[in-house]
Amino acid sequence: MKIYKFGGASVKDAQGVRNLLKVLQETGFDNTLIVLSAMGKMTNAFEKIAKSFYNNTNDLSLNFEHVKSFHHQITCDLFQENDHQIFTDLDSIFDELYQFMEVNTSTNFDFIYDQIVSRAELISTKICSAFLKNSGIDNQWLDVRDCIKTDSDYRRANVDWNQTNDQIYKYIDSVGLYITQGFIASDNNGLTTTLGREGSDYSAGIFAYCLQAQKVVIFKDVAGVLNADPRKFKRTTLLNQISYKEAIEMSFYGASVIHPKTLQPLQRKEIPLYVKSFIHPKNKGTMVGKGIDIDPKTACYIVKDDQILLSLSAKDFSFVMEDDISEIFDYFHRHKIKVNLIQNSAISFSVCIEDGFDNFQALFEELKINYICYYNKNVSLFTIRHFNDDSIRDIEKNKEILVKQLSRETMQIVVKN
């Protein structure tokens, strides 16, 4: 089978859904599984619902109505029949969400988050599946929660590969066209879990691995993998090809074009990955494969904003040793803090971190009991792969540098904003 993944930008409105149909007509869709993200910025919108519900704020109804009206408008634009089954299907999803909020007794925000935010992908795939059928392309809508099974670590669930492999073969034949969701899964209790923000790419990688797919194609709003984010850099270069290793490095450092976990299952079975434009799907884009050099060989720039630079030292000014570092990383793990850069000296230990789960303040309160702690919020981490002197000068120009590191292939700096 082929695995196609379409992100939220590709189906952000009715025209985007029509373009999905056009892409399939141009590229073919026999023996294909499509993994779809939430429409546009709807993950963010459902996150607002989750936070409003959890905090019992007055804007819950307003946030709820926003996502309903957004999807209703797209559906009305796509379907002329007001009595089409899709309207009933969407009403059912919203009714289930409302009922969850009525009966929920959990105080675990991560659990609540997964039960609420996951609805965005269910809605997106329902609409797209129905539209393709209406347009003469038969397909089977698939609830990914029946296929991808995980533990109960909500918001960053870990895949049970053996159970997932069995379930995928139970629900998917090697023929036909399937439409399913990215980002979401379920645990052994049948409760919805999620794989982490931007996890739809990872979902595509999971299906590809289990189905031993011919290839994975990720359709984006860019021409392929670029050497820099065009929203942050004026001049960018399309990379014709890169290796799995290079793609993993770039995604680890924060390149947003491919989710970090996506490459590992593909690499294990040497399944090629293509990143292409959903506007020009016949263009070559970028190929990611085994043992191929980056082409063209050029400096690649990656920026991660909204970082925190945290510096720790012992209160008695003793050395920061291995036991201390192990203890500090245990704090990071328990508070779900991601570490992107490490630098240590004899008596201090500094890390550039991101607080994706809003746990930094709780972490800080615990750390300051045993350590002297300083931090800078809202810093940016710049990474250059395959750097040269010119690229370093360009990045450092007019910036206040807090930390700088160089290795053989990679330069990183943390700067104040």
N, C-alpha and C positions, 0 to 999 in steps of 0.2 A: 504494500500500500504506500501511498504518498501521504504525508502529513502537511497540511497547510495551516498556518497560524495567522490570523488577522487581529491586529491590535485595535484599541478603542478609537484611534484616529481614523481608521479605515471605515468604521461604521458609526460615525459620530452623528449622522443625520440620515434622512431618507435617501438623499443622493448617494451617500456612502454605501447604503445597502444595495441600491441599484448598481453601483460600481462593482460590488462584490459579485453580482450576477455576471457582469461584463467580464471580470477577471476569469471566472470559471469557464465562460464561453470561449475565451481566448486561450486558456492554458489546458483545458480539459479537466474532467472531474471524475473519471472512472476510477474505482478502487481508491477513493480518497477520504480521509478523515479531516474535517475542518475544526480547528480549535479557535473559539472566538472569545474575545475579551468583552468587558462591559462597554456600552456605547459612550464615546466621547469621554467626558469627565464624570461619568456616573458613579464610579467607585468613590470619588471624593464626595459626591452628593450623598451616597448611602452611608459614608463614614460620618457625615454630619447627623444623619438620623440616629446612628448608633450612639454618638456622643450626647445628643439631645435626650435620647431615651435613658441612657445611663445616668446622666446628671439631672434628669427630670426638669428640663428647662422649657420655657414657654414657646420656643420656636420649633418644637417637635412636629406639630401639625403643619406648619408652614414648610418645613423640610420634606415631610412626607408628601404633601401635595405637589411640591416642585418635581419630584421624580415621577410621580404619576402623570402629571400633565406633560412632562417632557416626552415620555414614552408614548403617551396617547397621541400626541401631535405627530410623531413619526409614523405611528401605526395608521392614523387617518390619512397621511400623505401617501402611504404605500398601498392601502386596501380601499377600494371604492365601496365595497359592500360593508355597510355598518353592522350587519349581523354575522360577519365572518367569525369563525371559531377563535381566531387569535384574540379578539377582544375578551371573550370568556376566559381564555387561558391566562391572560394578563390579570384579569380581575381575581382569578383564583390565587395567583402568586401574591398579589397585594393583600388579599384576605388572609392568607396564611401568615404573612408578615404581621399583619395587625393582630391576629390571634396569638402569635408568639409574644408580642409585647403585652398582651392582656394577661397571659398566664405565667410568664417567666418569673422565676423566683431567684435565679442565680445573681450573685453580685460580682461574678468574674467578668470583667470588661472584655477580655480576650474572647471568651466564649460567646458573649453577646455580640461582639463585633462580627464573628464568623457567621452567626445565624442571620444577621441582618445584611451585611455587605454582600454576601454571596448571592443575594437575589438579583443583583445587577446583571450577572452573567446568565442566570436562568432566563431573565427577560430578553436580553440581547439575542440569545440563541433561539428562543421561541419565535421572535419576530423574523429573524433572518431565515430560519427553516421554513416558516409559513410562506414568506415572500418567494423563496426559491420554488416551492411547490406550486404556488400560484402562477409562476412564470414558466412552468413546464419542466422544472428540474426536480425529479423525485429524490427524496432524501429521507433519512431516518434521524429524528431528533433523539439524542442520547443523553441521559442524566449521568454526568461524569462521576457523581457520588456512588453510582453502582460499580464503577470501574476502579478508580484510584482510591486505595485504602491507606489510611495513615494512623499514627498514634493520636493522642488527644492533646498534643501541644498546640493549642489554638493560636492562630495567626502566624505560625511558622512550623506547621506539622511536618513530621518526617514520614516518608513513604515506606510502607511495608511492601517490599518489592515482590516477594513470593505471592502474597495474597493478591496484589494488584495484577500481576501477570496472569494468574488464574482467572480473575474477574474479567479482564479485558478479553481474553479468548472466549469467555462465556457469552459476552454481549456483542462481539464484533466478528463478522465474517470478513474474508479478504476481498469481498466484492461490494460494490455499491458506494453510495455517498453518505457519510455520517456528519452530523453537526453536533458538536458538544462544547462544553464550557472549559475555559482555562481557569487557573488560579484556585479552584475549589476542589474538595474531595470529601471523604467522610471517614469517621473512625469506626471501631468495631461495634459501637453502640448505635450506629446509623446517624450520628449527629454530624452536622456539617463542620468541616475544618477548612482552613485556607493554607496555601503554600508560601505565603509572603507576598508583599506588594510586587507587582509586575511579574507574578509567577505564571502567567499564561504560557510564556516561552518554555518554562520548565515542564508544564503539562504536555506540551507538544513533544518534548524530549522523552518524557516517560512513555507516551504512547508509541513513539518511534522505536524505542528500545524493546518494548514488550512485543510489538508487532514485527520487529526486524524490518523496518520500513526501508523502502528504496531510497527515500530522501525526505528531508524536512525543508519546507520553504516558509520563511517568515516574511510576510508582506508588511512594509513600513511606509511612512510618509517621506522617506528619503530614498536615494538611489541605491543604497546598500550600506555597507560598513564604511564610514568616512573616518579620516584621520583626526577629526575634531567635530564637536557639536556645532552645526551651522547656526544655532541660536546664540552661540557665544563667541564664535570666531568667524571673521569675514571671509577668509580663504580656506577652503577645505578640499581634500583630495579623496576621490573614491578609491578604496582598496579593492583591486580585482580579486585577490585571494589572500587568505591568511591560514595559518595552521590552527588546529584545535588548541595547542599550547598558547599561541599568541592570543587567540580569542578569549581563552580562560583568564590569561593575565589581564587583558584589557577590561573584561567584565568585572574581575575582582577589584580592580582599581576604580571602577565606577562608570565605565562606558555603558550608556543606557540602551544601546541598540540590541544587546543580547543579555538575557538574564543569566547571572553567574552560574546557576546550577544546571543550565540547559545543556552545556557542552559535555559534561562528564558521561552521561548515559550514551550520548551519540559517539563519543570517542571510543568507548568500550567496544562498540560493535562497528566502528568505522563507517557510520552513516553520514553521508555528506549533508551539510547545511548550506542553504542558499538564503541570502538576505536580499530582497528585491523591493522595488517600488510598486505599490498597488495602483499607481497611476500609469506606469509603463511596465506591466508585468512581463512583457516579452524581452525586456532588456536583461543583460546577463547579471547585473548586480554584483554581489560578492559571494564567492564560494569559500566555505570553511571546511578543511579536510585534513588528512593525515600527512605530516611531513612535508608540507609545501611552504616555501618561503613567502614572506610578506611581499606583495607586489602592488604598487611600487614600494621600494624601501624608503620610507620617509618617517619623520618624527610624528608621533601620534600624541594628541593632547586630550587629557581627561580632566574634568573639573567636578568636584563634589562640593556643593554649597551646604549651608546649615550644619556645619560641623562644630564640634566642641574640642578645644585643646585643653586637656587636663594634665596638670603637673602635680606629682606627689613626692613627698620626702618624709623620712622618719622624723618623729618629734625629738629624738635624741641625737639627730644628725649622724646616725650610724649608716653603714652602707646599705643600699637597696639590693638585697641578694635574691637568689633563686626562690627561697621560701616566700619572701615578700611578694615577688612577682606572681608566683602561683596563687597566693591568697588574693591578690588584686584581680587576677583574671577570673577567679571564682566569683568575685563580686560582679564583674561584667557579665558573666554567664547567667547568674541568677536574675539580673535586671535586664537581660536581653539587649545588652549594649554591644554594638558592632565596632570593632577596633580596625582602623584603616592605616595607622602609622604608629610606630613605636620608636622611642629614642630614650636611652638611659645613660646616666653618668654614675659616678661613685655614690652620690647621695640623693639623686633625684631620678624620677621615672616619669616620662611624658608620653601621652598617647593622644592621637587625634581620633575622635570617636563620633558616632552618630547615634542619636537617641530616637530610633524609630517607634518606640513604644511609650514615649513620654515618661520614662523612668529615671531620668538623670537626677532629679532633685532627691529622690529617695536614695539613689546610689551615693550621692554626695554626702548626705546626712550620715550614712554608715561609714564611709571612708574617713571622714574628718575626725571620727573617734580615735583612730589610731595613726592617722597621717596628717601632715600639714598639706593642705590642698589649695591649689589655685586653678582658676579656669578662665578661658575666654570663650564666650559663646559667639555664634554666627560668624565663624571663620570659614575660609574656603581652602580646600586641599587641591592643589594642582599637581598632576602627574604627567610626565613626558616619557613615553616609551621611545627608545632609539633616539635619544637626545643628541644634540650637538651644541656647539657654543652659541650659534645664532638663536636656536630655539630657546635656550636658557635665558639669553638676554631679553628676548621678546616677552617671556613670561614674567621675569623679575622686574621689568620696567615699571616704575611708578607704584611699586607695591611695598608695603611694610611686611617684611618676612619675619615670621616667628620661629619657624623650624625649617631646616633644609637637609635633605639626605640625597646622596648619590650612590648608585651601585653600577654594575657593568652596563646594564641596558636601561635603567630607570632612574629618573630624577623626580623627587617630590619636594614640594614646599607648602607650608601652611602660611596663609597670609591673612591679615586683618582686612575686613571689609569696611 
